[in-house]
């Protein structure tokens, strides 16, 4: 079992990972909202797809590329960014509905 200090989750690298996946998730949810296809099942699909994408990227880095390494803390940061994108979108959905 790999050990890691919890402060590693607060590094700039993890902030970048979370920011990228926050943006990815928020934009996909925004596309669904603009096309009037935003249902609970669509939102769940987007979250699962974005988290799965983050996981696949880390697996590819660990297995397919010799100069890269996968990191489970990066996966956690990716997933956190996805969840924060969903949270932020849900808070902004009312404001978005008034601009459309």
PyMOL commands that place a pseudoatom at each C-alpha (Angstrom):
pseudoatom trace, name=CA, resn=UNK, resi=1, chain=A, elem=C, hetatm=0, pos=[0.000, 0.000, 0.000]
pseudoatom trace, name=CA, resn=UNK, resi=2, chain=A, elem=C, hetatm=0, pos=[1.588, 3.303, -1.030]
pseudoatom trace, name=CA, resn=UNK, resi=3, chain=A, elem=C, hetatm=0, pos=[1.929, 5.894, 1.669]
pseudoatom trace, name=CA, resn=UNK, resi=4, chain=A, elem=C, hetatm=0, pos=[1.494, 9.591, 1.104]
pseudoatom trace, name=CA, resn=UNK, resi=5, chain=A, elem=C, hetatm=0, pos=[1.356, 12.618, 3.295]
pseudoatom trace, name=CA, resn=UNK, resi=6, chain=A, elem=C, hetatm=0, pos=[-1.975, 14.456, 3.210]
pseudoatom trace, name=CA, resn=UNK, resi=7, chain=A, elem=C, hetatm=0, pos=[-0.202, 17.721, 2.415]
pseudoatom trace, name=CA, resn=UNK, resi=8, chain=A, elem=C, hetatm=0, pos=[0.660, 16.285, -1.003]
pseudoatom trace, name=CA, resn=UNK, resi=9, chain=A, elem=C, hetatm=0, pos=[-3.014, 16.824, -1.873]
pseudoatom trace, name=CA, resn=UNK, resi=10, chain=A, elem=C, hetatm=0, pos=[-2.475, 20.570, -1.469]
pseudoatom trace, name=CA, resn=UNK, resi=11, chain=A, elem=C, hetatm=0, pos=[0.375, 20.907, -3.969]
pseudoatom trace, name=CA, resn=UNK, resi=12, chain=A, elem=C, hetatm=0, pos=[0.144, 23.155, -7.024]
pseudoatom trace, name=CA, resn=UNK, resi=13, chain=A, elem=C, hetatm=0, pos=[0.139, 20.100, -9.300]
pseudoatom trace, name=CA, resn=UNK, resi=14, chain=A, elem=C, hetatm=0, pos=[-3.019, 18.773, -7.667]
pseudoatom trace, name=CA, resn=UNK, resi=15, chain=A, elem=C, hetatm=0, pos=[-4.658, 22.198, -7.967]
pseudoatom trace, name=CA, resn=UNK, resi=16, chain=A, elem=C, hetatm=0, pos=[-3.929, 22.145, -11.709]
pseudoatom trace, name=CA, resn=UNK, resi=17, chain=A, elem=C, hetatm=0, pos=[-5.414, 18.651, -12.058]
pseudoatom trace, name=CA, resn=UNK, resi=18, chain=A, elem=C, hetatm=0, pos=[-8.550, 19.653, -10.147]
pseudoatom trace, name=CA, resn=UNK, resi=19, chain=A, elem=C, hetatm=0, pos=[-8.893, 22.881, -12.168]
pseudoatom trace, name=CA, resn=UNK, resi=20, chain=A, elem=C, hetatm=0, pos=[-8.659, 21.090, -15.494]
pseudoatom trace, name=CA, resn=UNK, resi=21, chain=A, elem=C, hetatm=0, pos=[-11.285, 18.513, -14.557]
pseudoatom trace, name=CA, resn=UNK, resi=22, chain=A, elem=C, hetatm=0, pos=[-13.483, 21.186, -12.953]
pseudoatom trace, name=CA, resn=UNK, resi=23, chain=A, elem=C, hetatm=0, pos=[-13.489, 23.003, -16.290]
pseudoatom trace, name=CA, resn=UNK, resi=24, chain=A, elem=C, hetatm=0, pos=[-14.068, 19.806, -18.284]
pseudoatom trace, name=CA, resn=UNK, resi=25, chain=A, elem=C, hetatm=0, pos=[-17.066, 18.817, -16.180]
pseudoatom trace, name=CA, resn=UNK, resi=26, chain=A, elem=C, hetatm=0, pos=[-18.571, 22.293, -16.005]
pseudoatom trace, name=CA, resn=UNK, resi=27, chain=A, elem=C, hetatm=0, pos=[-18.338, 22.793, -19.769]
pseudoatom trace, name=CA, resn=UNK, resi=28, chain=A, elem=C, hetatm=0, pos=[-19.918, 19.408, -20.549]
pseudoatom trace, name=CA, resn=UNK, resi=29, chain=A, elem=C, hetatm=0, pos=[-22.761, 20.174, -18.154]
pseudoatom trace, name=CA, resn=UNK, resi=30, chain=A, elem=C, hetatm=0, pos=[-23.153, 23.581, -19.757]
pseudoatom trace, name=CA, resn=UNK, resi=31, chain=A, elem=C, hetatm=0, pos=[-23.400, 21.988, -23.211]
pseudoatom trace, name=CA, resn=UNK, resi=32, chain=A, elem=C, hetatm=0, pos=[-26.133, 19.662, -21.950]
pseudoatom trace, name=CA, resn=UNK, resi=33, chain=A, elem=C, hetatm=0, pos=[-27.950, 22.597, -20.392]
pseudoatom trace, name=CA, resn=UNK, resi=34, chain=A, elem=C, hetatm=0, pos=[-27.755, 24.717, -23.555]
pseudoatom trace, name=CA, resn=UNK, resi=35, chain=A, elem=C, hetatm=0, pos=[-29.091, 21.829, -25.668]
pseudoatom trace, name=CA, resn=UNK, resi=36, chain=A, elem=C, hetatm=0, pos=[-31.932, 21.165, -23.178]
pseudoatom trace, name=CA, resn=UNK, resi=37, chain=A, elem=C, hetatm=0, pos=[-30.706, 17.628, -22.543]
pseudoatom trace, name=CA, resn=UNK, resi=38, chain=A, elem=C, hetatm=0, pos=[-29.768, 18.122, -18.909]
pseudoatom trace, name=CA, resn=UNK, resi=39, chain=A, elem=C, hetatm=0, pos=[-31.439, 15.381, -16.910]
pseudoatom trace, name=CA, resn=UNK, resi=40, chain=A, elem=C, hetatm=0, pos=[-30.268, 13.567, -13.800]
pseudoatom trace, name=CA, resn=UNK, resi=41, chain=A, elem=C, hetatm=0, pos=[-29.142, 10.588, -15.875]
pseudoatom trace, name=CA, resn=UNK, resi=42, chain=A, elem=C, hetatm=0, pos=[-27.192, 12.887, -18.225]
pseudoatom trace, name=CA, resn=UNK, resi=43, chain=A, elem=C, hetatm=0, pos=[-25.497, 14.578, -15.262]
pseudoatom trace, name=CA, resn=UNK, resi=44, chain=A, elem=C, hetatm=0, pos=[-24.557, 11.210, -13.761]
pseudoatom trace, name=CA, resn=UNK, resi=45, chain=A, elem=C, hetatm=0, pos=[-23.224, 10.095, -17.134]
pseudoatom trace, name=CA, resn=UNK, resi=46, chain=A, elem=C, hetatm=0, pos=[-21.064, 13.241, -17.414]
pseudoatom trace, name=CA, resn=UNK, resi=47, chain=A, elem=C, hetatm=0, pos=[-19.636, 12.790, -13.911]
pseudoatom trace, name=CA, resn=UNK, resi=48, chain=A, elem=C, hetatm=0, pos=[-18.868, 9.094, -14.474]
pseudoatom trace, name=CA, resn=UNK, resi=49, chain=A, elem=C, hetatm=0, pos=[-17.363, 9.829, -17.896]
pseudoatom trace, name=CA, resn=UNK, resi=50, chain=A, elem=C, hetatm=0, pos=[-15.126, 12.634, -16.591]
pseudoatom trace, name=CA, resn=UNK, resi=51, chain=A, elem=C, hetatm=0, pos=[-13.948, 10.662, -13.550]
pseudoatom trace, name=CA, resn=UNK, resi=52, chain=A, elem=C, hetatm=0, pos=[-13.394, 7.614, -15.759]
pseudoatom trace, name=CA, resn=UNK, resi=53, chain=A, elem=C, hetatm=0, pos=[-11.405, 9.729, -18.198]
pseudoatom trace, name=CA, resn=UNK, resi=54, chain=A, elem=C, hetatm=0, pos=[-9.198, 10.945, -15.354]
pseudoatom trace, name=CA, resn=UNK, resi=55, chain=A, elem=C, hetatm=0, pos=[-8.663, 7.369, -14.211]
pseudoatom trace, name=CA, resn=UNK, resi=56, chain=A, elem=C, hetatm=0, pos=[-7.832, 6.157, -17.708]
pseudoatom trace, name=CA, resn=UNK, resi=57, chain=A, elem=C, hetatm=0, pos=[-5.300, 8.958, -18.147]
pseudoatom trace, name=CA, resn=UNK, resi=58, chain=A, elem=C, hetatm=0, pos=[-3.514, 7.919, -14.967]
pseudoatom trace, name=CA, resn=UNK, resi=59, chain=A, elem=C, hetatm=0, pos=[-3.554, 4.239, -15.995]
pseudoatom trace, name=CA, resn=UNK, resi=60, chain=A, elem=C, hetatm=0, pos=[-2.161, 5.132, -19.432]
pseudoatom trace, name=CA, resn=UNK, resi=61, chain=A, elem=C, hetatm=0, pos=[0.576, 7.217, -17.837]
pseudoatom trace, name=CA, resn=UNK, resi=62, chain=A, elem=C, hetatm=0, pos=[1.516, 4.298, -15.590]
pseudoatom trace, name=CA, resn=UNK, resi=63, chain=A, elem=C, hetatm=0, pos=[1.354, 1.524, -18.194]
pseudoatom trace, name=CA, resn=UNK, resi=64, chain=A, elem=C, hetatm=0, pos=[1.774, 2.943, -21.699]
pseudoatom trace, name=CA, resn=UNK, resi=65, chain=A, elem=C, hetatm=0, pos=[4.374, 5.677, -21.356]
pseudoatom trace, name=CA, resn=UNK, resi=66, chain=A, elem=C, hetatm=0, pos=[7.874, 5.059, -20.075]
pseudoatom trace, name=CA, resn=UNK, resi=67, chain=A, elem=C, hetatm=0, pos=[8.652, 8.705, -19.315]
pseudoatom trace, name=CA, resn=UNK, resi=68, chain=A, elem=C, hetatm=0, pos=[5.385, 9.279, -17.366]
pseudoatom trace, name=CA, resn=UNK, resi=69, chain=A, elem=C, hetatm=0, pos=[4.058, 7.796, -14.165]
pseudoatom trace, name=CA, resn=UNK, resi=70, chain=A, elem=C, hetatm=0, pos=[0.523, 7.417, -12.912]
pseudoatom trace, name=CA, resn=UNK, resi=71, chain=A, elem=C, hetatm=0, pos=[-0.337, 8.810, -9.509]
pseudoatom trace, name=CA, resn=UNK, resi=72, chain=A, elem=C, hetatm=0, pos=[-3.373, 7.911, -7.469]
pseudoatom trace, name=CA, resn=UNK, resi=73, chain=A, elem=C, hetatm=0, pos=[-3.277, 11.362, -5.830]
pseudoatom trace, name=CA, resn=UNK, resi=74, chain=A, elem=C, hetatm=0, pos=[-3.663, 12.871, -9.299]
pseudoatom trace, name=CA, resn=UNK, resi=75, chain=A, elem=C, hetatm=0, pos=[-6.724, 10.664, -9.785]
pseudoatom trace, name=CA, resn=UNK, resi=76, chain=A, elem=C, hetatm=0, pos=[-8.155, 11.934, -6.502]
pseudoatom trace, name=CA, resn=UNK, resi=77, chain=A, elem=C, hetatm=0, pos=[-7.514, 15.526, -7.594]
pseudoatom trace, name=CA, resn=UNK, resi=78, chain=A, elem=C, hetatm=0, pos=[-9.149, 14.827, -10.977]
pseudoatom trace, name=CA, resn=UNK, resi=79, chain=A, elem=C, hetatm=0, pos=[-12.212, 13.345, -9.288]
pseudoatom trace, name=CA, resn=UNK, resi=80, chain=A, elem=C, hetatm=0, pos=[-12.415, 16.209, -6.797]
pseudoatom trace, name=CA, resn=UNK, resi=81, chain=A, elem=C, hetatm=0, pos=[-12.339, 18.679, -9.692]
pseudoatom trace, name=CA, resn=UNK, resi=82, chain=A, elem=C, hetatm=0, pos=[-15.207, 16.820, -11.394]
pseudoatom trace, name=CA, resn=UNK, resi=83, chain=A, elem=C, hetatm=0, pos=[-17.312, 16.910, -8.250]
pseudoatom trace, name=CA, resn=UNK, resi=84, chain=A, elem=C, hetatm=0, pos=[-16.564, 20.586, -7.708]
pseudoatom trace, name=CA, resn=UNK, resi=85, chain=A, elem=C, hetatm=0, pos=[-17.555, 21.272, -11.335]
pseudoatom trace, name=CA, resn=UNK, resi=86, chain=A, elem=C, hetatm=0, pos=[-20.888, 19.557, -10.690]
pseudoatom trace, name=CA, resn=UNK, resi=87, chain=A, elem=C, hetatm=0, pos=[-21.364, 21.492, -7.439]
pseudoatom trace, name=CA, resn=UNK, resi=88, chain=A, elem=C, hetatm=0, pos=[-20.541, 24.829, -9.067]
pseudoatom trace, name=CA, resn=UNK, resi=89, chain=A, elem=C, hetatm=0, pos=[-22.818, 24.094, -12.020]
pseudoatom trace, name=CA, resn=UNK, resi=90, chain=A, elem=C, hetatm=0, pos=[-25.709, 23.222, -9.718]
pseudoatom trace, name=CA, resn=UNK, resi=91, chain=A, elem=C, hetatm=0, pos=[-25.204, 26.540, -7.897]
pseudoatom trace, name=CA, resn=UNK, resi=92, chain=A, elem=C, hetatm=0, pos=[-25.121, 28.491, -11.189]
pseudoatom trace, name=CA, resn=UNK, resi=93, chain=A, elem=C, hetatm=0, pos=[-27.936, 26.667, -12.977]
pseudoatom trace, name=CA, resn=UNK, resi=94, chain=A, elem=C, hetatm=0, pos=[-30.593, 29.169, -11.855]
pseudoatom trace, name=CA, resn=UNK, resi=95, chain=A, elem=C, hetatm=0, pos=[-28.532, 32.109, -13.120]
pseudoatom trace, name=CA, resn=UNK, resi=96, chain=A, elem=C, hetatm=0, pos=[-27.858, 30.310, -16.377]
pseudoatom trace, name=CA, resn=UNK, resi=97, chain=A, elem=C, hetatm=0, pos=[-31.564, 29.621, -16.939]
pseudoatom trace, name=CA, resn=UNK, resi=98, chain=A, elem=C, hetatm=0, pos=[-32.297, 33.334, -16.764]
pseudoatom trace, name=CA, resn=UNK, resi=99, chain=A, elem=C, hetatm=0, pos=[-29.699, 34.204, -19.445]
pseudoatom trace, name=CA, resn=UNK, resi=100, chain=A, elem=C, hetatm=0, pos=[-30.952, 31.693, -22.003]
for i in range(1, 100): cmd.bond("trace and resi %d" % i, "trace and resi %d" % (i + 1))
show_as sticks, trace
zoom trace
